[in-house]
Amino acid sequence: MTDSTNHTIRKIVIASGAVTTLAGTAGTSGSVDGVATTASFYFPKGITTDGICLYVADAGNHIIRKIVIATGAVTTLAGSVGLSGSADGIGLAAKFNWPEGITTDGTNLYVTDGYCTIRKIVIATGAVTTLAGTVGISGSVDGIGTAASFSTSKGITTDGTSLYVTDYANFTIRKIVIATGVVTTLAGNVGAMGSTDGTGAAAGFFLPTGISTDGKSLYVSDTRNHTIRKIQ
């Protein structure tokens, strides 16, 4: 898990509840690559794994970090430390703006970017492209790729075929077909905060943030409603 304000990555043994610090030093922010506590982070947010490595949206540094689980070795996969931007490119030539949510299909990473976009990173090469949304343009338009718009997207998850995004400020859950970049609104009523259970636009959310899937249903942390919601 990311312990954001401690600037660390923590490990919890599920069977026992034992907690250890895998990487970073509590209370020390930075962007240093290294092993375990010699590495540093700056408000790390989202985290995902392919089973061998962890991938962290290091929001305050505007970069994506990679951690080898077996060794705790931390490297910077993509983004320019401390430089906010929207440039697509390879590895350190790419730029992000407060990346927050992150998920993987095992081959690629998908990241929610503060410039109202969804970014794609090829893990093997570090190549970064913009999958959906238009840089700096906040909105709620459904469409294909850059024709779609988001407003403060936060969490992201995948079932391997589609991405599901909590569009925080729009009070909606968005769906992106990975192969085509087609964006639709799956649930929630754009701009209308609420707490109603229902189907599609009949449901209401109030600043949805985290999202996960078991492959059959979605589970959403509906922040200001203080609830966990399920979407089937």
PyMOL commands that set and color helices and strands:
alter all, ss='L'
color gray80, all
select helices_A, chain A and resi 4-6+36-38+59-61+91-93+145-147+168-170+200-202+223-225
alter helices_A, ss='H'
color red, helices_A
select strands_A, chain A and resi 2-3+8-12+19-23+34-35+44-49+53-58+63-68+73-78+89-90+102-104+108-113+117-122+127-132+143-144+153-158+162-167+172-177+182-187+208-213+218-222+227-231
alter strands_A, ss='S'
color yellow, strands_A
deselect
rebuild
show_as cartoon
